[in-house]
Amino acid sequence: MSDIPLKSAIPRRKFLKQSAAAVTAGAVATAFPKAARAAKTKRKTQYGMLVDLRKCIGCHACSVSCKAEFDVPLGETRSWVEYIEKGDYPHVSLSYLPRLCFHCSEPQCVTVCPTNATWKREEDGIVVIDPDICIGCKYCILACPYDARFLNPVTGSADKCDFCLHRVSQGLEPACVETCTGRARIFGDLNDPDSEISRMIAMNPVTVLREEMGTEPNVYYIAADHTDPHYAKKNGKYVRIDTHRRQLERR
């Protein structure tokens, strides 16, 4: 008699079902190799952006093109650039930090919306807003840890960057990517290991803003300065962050 406990033994009927399934799967893979490979490699698209600060010159072409593309009302921004000045003479530095919606994998703005007007698209991971459903309660604006949203005074609904969905759906790049003079922005599918953005992230150390928030942002930076002005002041260091936004302080 076998020494294997009865509970650990596989029932005969279950064993036969598993064996039959394995044989069937093997036969399908042999007869239809292309279909088998396609099923194996099937994945969801997650669009994202990589900003290489080694190439950014702070020219604002990205934010200006965004304004023009969407006719963004005066005083509001979908995309903006921060100027970070720090240090004491003669050891000073100036760097730039482009900002936009990060289309997070765990977006806090989605969970707080009472009307489901904002959601993350299954087909490409872009976080969007339906202005016809939005009631302008500002819950999502307060929930976003990156200050990426605003209340559009024309439509009365929440507004933000949507990775130029109308362009991307036509096979075009977002306006900010197309107009970047230094080619500092790369847009593409983060889940495609052969995409340019995936290859660049694999070859370079990258960071995200406010990783501690747990939102898993899908906008990455190379050589970004994430200096927090409040922390710097506590440590007696001079830091000044300027922006052309109406909201002067970084959140």
N, C-alpha and C positions, 0 to 999 in steps of 0.2 A: 504493500500500500504506500502511496506517496506520502512524504512528510510535509508537503505543502498544506497549510491550513485551508479548510474548505472556502473561507471568505475571500482568500486571495486568488483562488482559481477562477479563470474566466469561464462563465457558463457556455456550454457547447453552442447553443443557439446564437449567442452574442458573438462568439468566436467565428462562426460560419458567416454571419452578416458582415463582420469586419473584413474577413478574408475576401468575400465577394466584392465588397466595395473597393478594396485595394486592387483586385484584379481588374475591375471595371475601369478604375482611374488609370491604371497602367495601360490598358487597351486603348483608351481614348487618347492618352498622351502619345502612344505609338502611331495611331492612325491619323491624328490631327496634331502634329507637333506645334504648328504655328498658334493654333487656338489654345493649346496648353500653356505656351509661353506667354500669350496675351493675358490669360487668366491669372497667371502667376505674378505678372508685373503690373497688374491693374492697381492704380492708386488714385487718391484724391489729389486735386490740384490745390496748392496753397500759394497764392501770389504774395510776394514780399518785395522789399527794396533793400539795397545795400548802398550806403553813402560812404564814399571814401574821402575822408577829410584831408588826405594828403594832396588831393586834387582840387578841393573846394577853394575858391578865391573870394567868397562872400559877395558875389556880384548881384545877387537877388534876381537873377534871370528866372530861377525856379518859381519864386513867389509872385513875380510879375506875370509870368505866363499863366499861373494858376488863377490869378485875379481876372485876366482877360478871358480865359477859357470858360469860366463860370459866372462872369459878371458879379463877382463878390462885392457886396455893399461896402461903402467906405467905412473904415473903422473896424472891419472884421477881416479875418484871415483863415484860409484853409491850410496854407503852407507859409512858413516864415523862417527867417534865419536869425539866430542869436549871435551877437558879437561878445566874445569872452576875453576881457582884458584883465591880466593879473600880474602880480609881482611888484617888486620895489626896484626903482632905478639903481643900477643899470640892468638889472636882471628882470626884464619884463617880457611878456609874450602876448600875442593876439591870435586868437583862433575863432573858428566859426562852427556853429552847430545848427544845421538845417532841421526843422521840426515839421511834423505832419501827423495825421492819424496813423497809428501803428498796426491797425487791423489785427488786434491781439487774438491769440488762439483761445484765451479765456477772458473775453471782453466784459468788464464790469458794467459798461453802458447798456449791454443787452439785458442783463439780469434785472436791472432796476426799471426798465421801461414798462409802464402799466398797460400800454395798448399794443405792445409787440410791433411798434413802428420801426424799431431798429433791430436788425438781426444779422447773423453771419451767414453768408451764402454757402450752401453745401457744395456747389460746383467749383468754387474757386477761393473760398475763404475770405472774400472781401466783406467788410462790415458796412452795411448800407442803412439808409434811413428812408422811409416812405413819408414824404411831407403831407400826404393826404390823410394819413392815420395819426401822425404826431399831433399832440395837443399842446405842445409848447410848455410842458410842466417843468422843464429844466433838470429833471432827475438825472438824466444821462450826462448832462454837462457837469454836474457836481460830482458824479461818480467817476468820470474819466480822470485818472491820475496824471494825465499829460496835457491837460488844457487844450485838447485838440478839437473841441466842439464849441459852437456858439449858437445863439438864437438868432436866426435870420430875420431882420426887421421887415423884410419884404414879404416873405412867405409865412412868418409867424411860427415856423417849425425849426427844430434843431438842424444844424448843418455842419458839414465837415468834409475832409478829403475822402473820396471814394476810389482812389487809384485811377481816376479818369475812366470809370467803368465803360462809358460810352465809346471811348477810344480803344480800350483793351479788347472789348467784344468785337471790334472790327480788325483786330490784329495789329493795332498801333500801340506805341508806347505812351505812357502818361505824359502830359504836356511838360511837366517839370523835368522829366528825364530827357525828352527830346531837345529841350532848349538849354540844358546844362552845358555851358561853354567849356568846362574842364572835363566833361564826361565823368563827373564824380558820382553819378547815380546809375545804378544797375537795377533793372526791374525784371522779374521772372518768377518761375515756379520753384519754390524752395524744396518741393518734394521730388523734383526731377534732378537726379545726381549729375546729369549731363548738361544742365542749364548753366549759363555763364555765372549767374548769381551763386549757385551751389558750389561751383568750382572755386570762385573767389573766396567764399566763406571757408571752404576747406583748406585753402592755402594761406589764409591770413587770420591773425587773432582779431576777433570781433567782439563788440560789446552791444548791449541794449540799454535803454534808459530805464531807470528805476526797476531793476530786475526783482528787487525785494517785494514788489507789489503782487507778484505771482500771476500777472496777466499774460505772460508769454508773448511779448510783442514780436511782430514779423517784419520790423524794420531794424536793420543792423547797421553798425558803424565800424569803420576802420579808423584808428588813431583819433578817436573823439575825446574831447576834454569834457568830462562830466562834473567838473568842479561845482560844488554847491556853495553859493555865496554866504549862506548862514553858517555853514561849517567853517568856512574860511575866516569869517569875522571872529569866531570864537577862538581861532588859533592865531589871531593877530596878523593875518595875511590880507593884502589888498586884492579884492576881486570886484570887477564891475561887469555886469551882464546887460548889454543894451539890445533892444529889439524895436522894430517899427510897429509892433502891435499896440493896440490900445491897453492891453494888460501888460504893464511894464515889468512886473516881477515874475520870475519863473516859479511855477508851482512845484 
